[in-house]
Amino acid sequence: MQQFPQRVAACVQPVLRARRCRPSLKPVGFALVALAATTGLADAAGYGLREQSASAIGNAFAGAAADAEDLTYMFSNPAGLTRQSGSQIVGVSTVVVPQLRFHDAEGSTSGGVPISGNQGGQNVGEAALIPAFYGLWDLQQAFDLQQNIKLGLGVNVPYGVETDYRDDWVGRYYAQHSRVMAIDVNPALAWEVVDGVSVAAGLQVQYIDARLTNAIDFGTIAGVQPGQHDGRGKVSGDDIGYGYTLGFLWEPWSGTRFGAGFRSAVHHTLEGDANFETGGAVGNAVANARGAFRDTGARTNLTTPETVNFGARHQLTPEVAVMANAEWTRWSRFHDLTIKYDNANQPNTVTQDDWTDTWFLALGATWRPDEAWGLRGGVAWDQDPTSDSRRTPRIPTDNRWWLSLGTTWKPLENLTLDAGYTHVFFEDASINLDSSGAGNQYRGNLTGSVEAAADIFALQARWVF
């Protein structure tokens, strides 16, 4: 009986809210937060997003660390800023349209009682509008410097995911609605130390916000009609953390570039609220008897992973360039989630995730028949960090392939427009969660398969002063 509060607290897996951090977000602009309010199905591995550049999307992010074709490439490698000329601003708007469906879902309680319910809905992924903004101050031009020094600023959404199942679906005790979003503000300084060799460093100011809900099986907890007396748990929260970026770009001879970019991990301590609805007499009796399932404060630690980008670009002919990229992400940082509650009757809980590190590999080409027009293409493979035994309905996807096309148009000397399109092919994912797993006693057993795909449409405008 002493373990009861710990077990029932695991019915909600929270990422929690820190109200104290919210006012300090004002300098980065609430407009971006509003535009990114829906983050959609993560098109990159884990809960990552790649909607930082319409031009890079056209090449499936091939050569992202070496191309440095415009200001948006600073996200992958800030050293590329030295290849830009003139102060400028860039705006990016990306729409992600996912298709995600759970099928053959079957559930049962830890006692073997079947859990009734539907398959979650025709499409549990949420469409999203994801913006990004960049600015460059050409210090060399502004101050007539001999040194090639540039100061850039990027504001984008590197992490985000949203899935929304019907309230009464089979896997409701694991997930109903899930939403995670991170906004990154990244100033960076780049310097061409010698001809063809550039280095850069920058700061990350990262805001993260999350909201998770799921049903609670009070029937199983009380031993009365399992699956027939549902309540609901909700957690929401935010925090601000800090990290850094580094970049290196080398052009050993004209037309060939190699680059490397690093984005550090960002550590967050999220503090906020856990709210419960007991759903009726059985839930009320459990809450009153044990002092659990009462609204309370809570906190947890979450670290967004570091990434390392390696890129190469080669100009085959005056019109055609080819590029490649390899990106490593340390998703193994997400091995468990430890939650501490203010309510003493709900001891700390640990949920095991055991994600693994991943690679993103891409190849692409760009054809420029003249100065005004360009066509892009690319293909990529993105490894997923989850496994069948740990994958949950909150982020239920597996490995994926990218097929991308894009175009560039320069109607004016100081205006460039880019468009990119990607179709993401997800491998079918399996879910096989067992009630004997950590925190799953009252969530039960859940098996099933997930089919997913996504379409990405991106537009970008660059204005040079």
N, C-alpha and C positions, 0 to 999 in steps of 0.2 A: 504493500500500500504506500510505502514511502516513495516509490518510483512513479506513482500516479501523476503528479503534476508535471514531471519531466516528460512523460509519454504524451500527455494530452497537449502540452505546449508545442510539441513537434507537429501538431496538425496544421500549424501555420508556419511557413518558411519565409521569414521576413527579410526585406531590405528596408531600412528604417530611416525616419525623417529627422533632420537636425534643423529645427526652426531658426536657431541662432545664426546659421550661416546664410540664410536667405537674403537679408538686406545687403550683404556684401556682393551679391551678384549684380547689382544695379549698374556698375560701371561697364559691364560687358554687353548690356542691352537686353531689356526684357522682350524686345521685338523678336529676337531670335528664338527665345524660349517659347513664345506664343506660336511661331511658325513651326517649330519642331515638336509641338505638343503631342503629335502622334508619330511614333517612330517606326511602326511596321515590323514585319518579319525581318530579322537580321539576315542580310544577304551575304555577309562574310561569316567566317567561322565564329563559333561561340555566340556572343551578343555583339559582335563587331559590325560596323558599317563602313562602306567605302565610298560614300557619296560626297567626297571632298573636291571633285574636279570633273567637269563634263568632258574636257579634252582627254584626260587620262582614262575615263570610262570608255571612250571610243577605241582605245588600244587595250582594253581589259587590264589596265594598269601595268602593262608591259613597259619596262624601262622607266618606271616611275621615279626611281632613285637616280637616274642618269639623264633623262630627257631634258628636264628643265626648260621645256618649251614655253611655259608661261608661269605666272606667279603662283598658281594653284599647286604646282609640284613641290612647293616648300613643305607641304605636309609630309611627304615621303623623304625629302632631303633638303633642308634649308640652305645648304651650300649652293644650290642652283639659283639662288637669288642674284648671284653675281653675273649671271647671263642675261639679266633683265636690264633694260635701258629706259630711264625716265620714270618719274613717279607715276603711280597708277593705282587703280582700284579694279577689283574683279568681284562680280556677284554670280553665285551659282544657285540654281534651283533644280532639285531632283525629286521626281515622283517615283515611288516604289509601289508596285502593284503585285502583291503576293497571292498565290493560290496554295492553301494548305488544308489538307483534309485528313482526319483520323478515320481509319476504317478497321473493321474486324476487332473493335475494342471489346474486351471482356474484363469484368472486375468481380472480385469477391472479397468478403471481409476476412480478417485473420482467422475467424472460425469456420470459413468455408461457405458462408451464406452468399449466394449470388447478389451482386449489386445491380439493380435495374437502372435504366437510363438510355439516352440516345448516344449517337456517335460524336456529338460535340458541335455539329453544324456543317453546312456545305463548305464554308471557308472560314477558318478560325484565325487566319492572318489578317492584319489590319493594314489598309493602304496608308501611305504616308507622303507628306511633303517635307523634304529635308533641305534646309538652306545652308549656304556657306558664304563667307565674306572674307576678302583679302585686301590688304593695302600695302603699298611699297613706297618708301621714301628713298629716293636715289641720293644718298649723301654725297657721292662723288660729283654729281651734277649740281646739287644744291649749293655746295661749298667749294666747288672748283678744285677738288682734291686730285692729287696724283694717284692715290690709292683707290682701287675699285672696292668700295664699301657700300653695302645696301642694308637697310633696316626694313624688315617685313613684319606683317601682322596677319595671322590667320585666325578665324573664328569659325568653328565647324562642329559637327556632331559625329565623333568617332565611334561611339557605342550606343546601341539602342535595340530594343526588341519589344514587340507587343503581340500577344496572342489573346484571343477572347473566345472562350467556349460557352455553350449554353449552360445555364445554371444547373440543370438537372441531368447532365451527361454522365456517362459511366465513370469517368475519371475525375469527378468533381472534388473528391477528397484530396487530390493532388494539385489541381489547378482549376481555376475558373478564368479570372482575368489577370494578366501579367503585363507589366509595363516598366521598362527600364530605359533611361535616357541620360546620356552624358554630353555636356557641352564643353568644348576645349577652347580656351583663348591662348594663343601662342605667338608672342613677339619673338623675333629672332634677328640676329646680326650676322651678316655674311661678309667675308673678306677674301679677296683673291691675293694670296700671299706672294705668289710668283705667277708668271704667265702660265695659264692652264691648270693651276692648282688652287682650289678654294676650300675654305673651312668655314664652319658656322656653328653657332650655339644659340639656344633659345630657352625660354621659360614656358612651362605649361601651367595654366590655371584652369583646373577642371572641376566643373559643377556636375553632380550626379543626382538624379531624382528617380524614385521608384515607387511602384504601387503594386501589391500582390494580394489576390483574394483566393479563397478556396472554401469549400463546404467542410463542415465538421460532423462526423457521424456520432452523435450523442447516443443513438440506439446501441451501437457496439460498446461505447464507453460505459454505459449503464447496464449493459447486458439485457436490454429490453428491445425486441424487434429491431435488430441491426439493419441499418440502411433506411429506416422509416422515420427517424426523428433528427432531421438535419438542422444544424445551425450554420453560422458563417463567420469566418475570420478575415480581417483586412488589416494590412500594414502598409504604411506609406512613409516616405522619408527622403531627405536630401542631405548633401554635404558638399564641401569644397575641399579639394586637395591640390597638391603642387608637385610638379615634376620638371623635367628638362628635355631638350632635344639637342642632338648633335648631327653634323653633316660633313661630308667630304666629297669633293668632285674633282676628277682628274681628266684632262684632255691631253693624252700623250701626243697626239697628232690631230690635225684638222679633220673634223668629221667623225671622230671616235671618242666617246666619253665613257668613263666608269664612275660610278657613284655608290656611296653608302650612307645610309641615314639611320639614326637611332632615336627612338622615343622611349623615355624611361617609364617604369611602372609609376602609378600614382596611388598612394595609400589613402583610404577614406575610413573615417569613423562615423558611421551613420547613426544618428539618434532620433527617435521619434515615438510614435504611438502604435500600439496594437489594439484594435477594436474588435469586439465580439458581439454576435447576435446569437442568443441561445436557442431561438426558434420555437420555444414552447415549454410545456411542463417538465418534460424529461431533461431538457437542457438546463432549465432553471434549477432543477433539483441537483444536477451534477455540479453546477457552478456554486450553489449555496453550500453543498456538502464539503466541497474541497477548497473553496476560495479561489478557484481558477476561473478562466474565461471571463475575467473582468478587464475592462479597459485599463491599460497601463502603459507606462513608458518603457522603452526598450532600446537597445543599441547593438550594433554588430560592426565588424570590420570587413571591408571589401577592398580588394586591390585590383585595379585595371592593369593589364599586363604590359610589359615592355615588348617592343618590336624592333627588329633589325631588318633593314632593307638593303639588298644588293642589286644594282642595276647596270646594264650596259646598253649603249646605243651606237650604231654605226651607219654612216651615210654611204649606201651602196652606190648610188648615182646622184646627180644633182637633184633628181625628182623623188627618189625612193630612199627611205631610211628604215632600218630594222632595229628592233629592240627586244630586250628580255629582262625579266625581273624575278627575284626570289626573296620572299619575305618570311621571316621566322617570328612566331609569336609565342610568348611564354605563358600559355594558358594553364600550365601545371600549377600556377599560383592558386588557382581556384580548386583546392582539394577538399575543403569543408567550409561550412558556414556555422560559426558559433554565435549564439544569440544569448544576450544577457537581459533579463527582465527586471523591471523595478518591483514587480509583485513578487514577494518572497515565496509565494506558493507555486510559482512557475520557475523552477531552477533553470540554469543554463542548458541549452540544447545544442546538439551538434548534428548537422546533416552532411553526410559524405557525398562529394561530387566526383572527385578523382579525375579531373580533366587532364589531358595530355598536351604537350607542346605540338604546334602545327606548322605546316609550310603552305605558302601560297606561291605558285609558279605560273609565269605568264610569258607568252610570246606575242609579238605584234609587229605591224608595219604601217608606215604612213607614206602616202603618195601626194606630192605637191606639184601639179602641172604648171602652176604659176604662183605669183606672190599673193594672189587674192583667195585662192581656193586650196583646200586640202581634204583628202579622204583618209580615214583610219580604219584599222581592223585589228582584232586580237582575240586570243583564246587563253583561258586560264583554268587551273585546277586549284581548288581550295579545300584543304583537309579540315575535317571537323574534330574538335577535342573530346567529344562525348563517346560513350560506349553503350551497348544495348542494355546492360544491367544497371547503368546509372542515368541514362537519358530520361528526362521527365517531360511531361506535356508542356511545361513552360517554355522550353527551348527544344523542340522535338525533331530537329533536322540532323542530317548526316552530310557526308562529303558532297561537293557540288562542282559543276563545270560552268564556266562563263563563255559566252559567245557574243562578241561586241563589234559594233560599227559606229563610226562617227564622222563628222565633217567640220571643217573650219571655213569661215568666210570673213574676209576683211573688206567691208564696204567703204571704210574711210581709213585714212592714214593712222588715226589714233584710236580706232574702234575695231575690235575683233570679236566675232560671235562664234561660239562653238555649240555643237549638239552631239549628244552621245546616246546610244541605246545598247542595252545588254539584256539578253535572256539568260537566266540562271536555271540550270538543270540540276535538281537535287537528286541524289540517290535515295531510293526508298529507305526509310528508317524504321527500325523495330524498337518497341518499348517492352521491357520485361521487368517490371518492378514487383518486388516481393515484400510481403508484410513483415518478414523477418529482418529486413534492412533497417538501418538506423533511422529512427523517427517515423517508420511506416506502420507501426502496429495498428493504429486507428485509421490509417489511410487505406489499408488493405492491399490486395494484389491487383495489378493492372497489366494487361498485355494488349498488343495491337500493333498496327503498322501506320505509317504516315507517308502520304504522297505530297510533294511540294514542288513549286516552281515559282519564279518571280520575273517580272518585267520591270526594267529600270529605264526611265526617260530623264535626260538631263539637258539643261540649257545653261549657257554661260555667256556673260558679256564682260569684256575687258576694255577699260578706257585709260589711255595714256595721256598724261598732262603735257 
